Amino acid sequence: MAKLALTGGSPVRTKIFPQSNTIGEEEKNAVMKVLNSGNLSQYVGSWNPDFSGGPMVKEFEKKWAEALEVEFCMAVNSNTSGLYSSIGACDIGPGDEVIVSPYTMTAGAIAPLIYGAVPVFADIDEDTFCLDPKSIEANINERTKAILLVHICGHPSEMDVIMAIAKEHNLKVIEDCAQSPMSVYKGKFVGGIGDVGVFSLNYHKHIHTGEGGMIVTNDPVLAEKIQLIRNHGEAVVEGKKTKDIWNTFGFNYRMPEIEAAIGIEQLKKLPDLIERRIENANFLSEIIGKLPGITPPVVKDGCKHVYYQQTFKFNKEITGIHRNTFVDALKAELPTMVLRESTPIIGSGFAPPLYLQPIYQQRLHKCSFNCPRYEGAVSYERGLCPVTERMFFEEVFTHEFMRPSFSKTDLEDVVNAYHKVYENMNELKEYEMKKSVTV
Ligand SMILES: *Cc1c(COP(=O)(O)O)cnc(C)c1O
């Protein structure tokens, strides 16, 4: 039996994994066309035919709306600015609360703070890691104005139940789809199910334009407000004769023409890239999921998982070791990095509960938490979301070994690493015990 790399043996593989470079001739040609035109961005921040951008931006929005089966689409320069404009467009402000997820990237919880509102963290579902509808409901009060949910890691949230709750309490629903383009819930793409959906086109996502975001909605009023917020709305409303000018003060969230041109080509590749992720994930889940104490990602009935990450749960009662020890052993067997990327593609816990960050612990945003209009008493105590904390500190680990660039040989190496660690479980237990004694 080969000795674990963690305790001095040789690893299963040292050769770095291939990068998922999706940029090809198509993107290069598209960029050259824009460069040759001399029009790198055509926006004008007043009521003018170019208020909504140039030809590439408009074409990209049209194609995105068609692909996602929604009525309106607005290109922006990031998912983050998309979430901020969505909160603004939903007329959320001081004194209001927005229910958000603690188990995600940070922007979703900051979005309400930007507008002087307070983020309230609900707990997650222990199978999908998306917001748990029961916890959403338990956090609703007269101050609640919206639910900002995330289809995390590529699996959709339980939209039927959440939309019914939102309807009953007259709440807006904003879907953060950064990790879930073309993920499907009961026959519908996510993003167009709630009031607004926001996608990311940053470098780490399924497809990218370097930086970028796409906002979708079927609501013409929200679409207009988002356009105003994207592009200096306060200077536009008079000329445009907009009646409802509440909080249409604008930012510059505009996507340039080059990024839009790249996005048009990337979108064509998206369905195939997703299918390859699913195929690789299924192959790995099938084998890794059979190991005792490991639960592979759950895919709920009627849902399509698009695998931004592949999430596993690790049971220390069954295996006799802590998840972190297991992941350390795996990391020692395989290269954790991908060519030209700076973050490891395997890790314990996924995302630390957001409310434990200093900004919440120290309530560093005076306009929101100390606002005279705010009559609530939001809590950010440790223990607030027990499922999230258990998933982060004890059970979940994620990897991206299912990326489209991974060949069958790459996947075999991954499987061999898991098997090798399992064969050496007793040695790993000893290692863990010795480590806890010396610490
Ligand atoms: C990547 C990501 C974001 C931020 O996207 P940007 O385009 O970088 O602003 C927001 N939410 C989630 C869930 C993400 O994964």
PDBQT file of the ligand as one rigid body, heavy atoms in Angstrom, charges set to zero:
ROOT
HETATM    1  C1  LIG A 501     -18.623  35.606  -8.385  1.00  0.00    +0.000 C 
HETATM    2  C2  LIG A 501     -19.794  35.879  -7.534  1.00  0.00    +0.000 A 
HETATM    3  C3  LIG A 501     -20.253  37.167  -7.297  1.00  0.00    +0.000 A 
HETATM    4  C4  LIG A 501     -19.519  38.394  -7.761  1.00  0.00    +0.000 C 
HETATM    5  O1  LIG A 501     -19.406  38.475  -9.128  1.00  0.00    +0.000 OA
HETATM    6  P1  LIG A 501     -18.558  39.670  -9.803  1.00  0.00    +0.000 P 
HETATM    7  O2  LIG A 501     -18.947  39.609 -11.236  1.00  0.00    +0.000 OA
HETATM    8  O3  LIG A 501     -17.130  39.368  -9.565  1.00  0.00    +0.000 OA
HETATM    9  O4  LIG A 501     -18.965  40.941  -9.146  1.00  0.00    +0.000 OA
HETATM   10  C5  LIG A 501     -21.412  37.333  -6.564  1.00  0.00    +0.000 A 
HETATM   11  N1  LIG A 501     -22.075  36.284  -6.067  1.00  0.00    +0.000 NA
HETATM   12  C6  LIG A 501     -21.647  35.025  -6.241  1.00  0.00    +0.000 A 
HETATM   13  C7  LIG A 501     -22.448  33.900  -5.687  1.00  0.00    +0.000 C 
HETATM   14  C8  LIG A 501     -20.480  34.775  -6.964  1.00  0.00    +0.000 A 
HETATM   15  O5  LIG A 501     -20.053  33.528  -7.132  1.00  0.00    +0.000 OA
ENDROOT
TORSDOF 0
